[in-house]
């Protein structure tokens, strides 16, 4: 599949540019994997879920570009990714608004724990933006896990979205830890691999939306 080839080439080129310290190549190649995923989901039947996920991926591409700019564009990049998470949140809410207390507790503990860790090191003027971002990714993860309990949504879509959201949040957490707490070996690679795999899971939740997993009793629909 041509989109998979574009994603693979872009990902390998970007990681090679990180290893060889080639800033221009990094900036050119970083958006390619998510761009490939965006083109992939746009080849599927249109509905509200696909539209909001596509918006989220377009905003993620913008965030990728901003974070690679040679100027200090961390806050604009953070804003782009915050809006991307909000778009994914709207997509998940379109499928179900069930409370899912277990998912809420899990997401709250994860997001709250991350924010507590980051704020303990002093965030200065970034305190409120990081607090808002932590709240947003927690809500996005909560709503992704809430879909797991809705049998009317295709099983594959439910599982892909939940794992994708968790990996995306994990990538964001590693960015925060490496930037505000302590850098760790291989952070650049770990951050990008979990980010790309997370976006892949979210994209697959669109393309598999009407395809239940083998032996699953779930019947795909668009509403819970």
N, C-alpha and C positions, 0 to 999 in steps of 0.2 A: 504494500500500500504506500502510495507516494507521500502521504502525510506522515506515516511512521518513519520513512526514510529521512524526511526533512527534520523531524524531531531528533532522530539519532545523530544525524550529521551535526546539527546545531549544538546538541548536548556535548558530543565528543570535542567539537571545536572549542566550545566555551571552556570546558575543563582543561583542555590543552593550553588554552590562553592563560588560564589561572596559573597553571604549572610553570609556564614559560614567561609569565609576567608581561603579557602583551595587551595593554589596556584597550587599544582600538579594536582588536579582534574580539575581546570580551564584550565590548559594547555592541558590536555588530551581531554577535552570535547568541547572546543571552536571551533575547526575546523569541528565538526561532522555535524551541520546543513547544512553548505555549501557543505561539501562532499556529503551529501545525495542529495542535489539539483543537484550537478554535475552528480551523478550516474543516477538521474532521467532524465536529458536531454540527456544523452548518450544512453538512451533506445529509443530515437526518431530517425526518418530518418536523415541521415547525409546530411548536406549541409554547405556552407561557413559560414552562420549565426550561426549555431550550433557550428561549430568549433571554431569561435572566442569567442563566449560566454563561451564555455567550457574552453578555455585558460584563460579567465578572471576569471573564478571561481577557477581554479587551482592556479592562482596567488593570489587570495583572501585567499585561504587556507594557502598559504605560509605566507601571511601577518598576518593572525590570529595567526599562530605559533610564528612568530618573535615578535609580540607585547606582547605575553604572556611569553616570555623567561625571566628568572630572571636577565639576563644581560640587559644593556641598548641598545636595538635593535630598538629604535623608528625610526631612519632614514632608516635602511634597511626595516623595516615594511612599512614605508611610500613609499619607492621605489617600493615594491611589489604591493601595492595598486594603485600606479600611473600607473604601467604597466597593472594592471587589468582594470583600467578605459580606458586606451588606447586600450586594446583588445575589450572592449564593444564599444568604439568609431568606431573602424574598422568594427565591426559587423553592426552598424547602417548605416555607410557610404555605406556598400555593398548593402543596400536596397534603399537608396535615397541620392542624393546630392543637393536637392532643398534648396534654401537659407533659407526659413522659418524665415523671419525677426522678427516676434513676438516672436518666440522661442529663437532667438539669443538675443534679447533685455532682455527677462526674465532671461535667463541664465547668461548674462553679468552682470546684476544688482545684481543677487544673489551672483555669484562668486566674483564680484568686491567688493560688500558690505562686504562679509565675510573677504576677504583679507584686506580691509581697517580697519576693526575692529581688526583683529589679529595683523596687523603691527603697529597699534597705541599703542600697549602695548610693543613693542620692541621685535623683534624675533632674534636679534643677527645673528649668523652664519646660522640660519635656514630661514633667510629672502628669499633668492633665491629659496631653495627647496619648501617653502610654496607658493611662488608666482607661481612657475611652477605647483605645485599640484592644486592650485586654478584655474589656466588657464585650466588645463586638465579636471577637473571635470565639469567646465563650458561648455567646448566643448562637453563632453560626454552627458550632460543634453540637450544641444542644439540639438544634432543630434537625441537623443531619442524623443524629442518633434517634430522634423521635420517629423518623421514617421507618426505622427498623421494626417497630411494632405495628405497622400498617400492612396487613396482608393483601390489600387491594392494589398495592404498588408492586411492580415486578421485583422478585427477590434479588436479582442481580443488581438492579438499580439501587435498591436499599443498601446493600452491602458495599457496593463501590462508593457510594456517596459518603457513608460513615467512615470507611477507611481513608478515603481521600481527604475528608475534613480533618481527621485526626493527624494525618501526615502533614497537612498544610499547617496546622497549629503547632506541630512539633518543629517544623522548619522555622516558623516565626519565633518560637521559644528559644531555639538555638541562636538566632540572630540577636535577640535581646541579651542572652547570657554572654555571648562572645563580645558584644559591643559594650555592655554596661557592667558586667561582673568580671569575667576573665576569659580571654581568648584560649581556645584549646586546639590541639593539633588536628588538622584535617577538617576544621570547622567549615571552610569554604565548600568542600566537597560534600560534607554531610548535609549542610543547609540546602544546597541546590538539588541533591538527589532526593531528599525527602519532599522538597517543594515540587519538583517535576512529577514524582510519583503521586503526590497528593492531587495535583492538577489532573493527572491521568485518571485517577479514581473518579474525580468529579466529572470529567468528560465522559468516562465510561458509564456513569450513572445516567447520562443522556442517551448515548447510543444503545444501551441495553434496556432502556426504559420499558419497552414492550416485550422483553424477552426474559421470562422467568428462568431461573437456574434449572438444570436437569433434575427431575424427580421432585420439583417444588410444586406445592399445591396452590401457590399464589397466582392470582389472575390479574394481569396488568390493567390498570385504569389510570385516569389522570387525577382523580380526587379521592381523598380518604373519607 
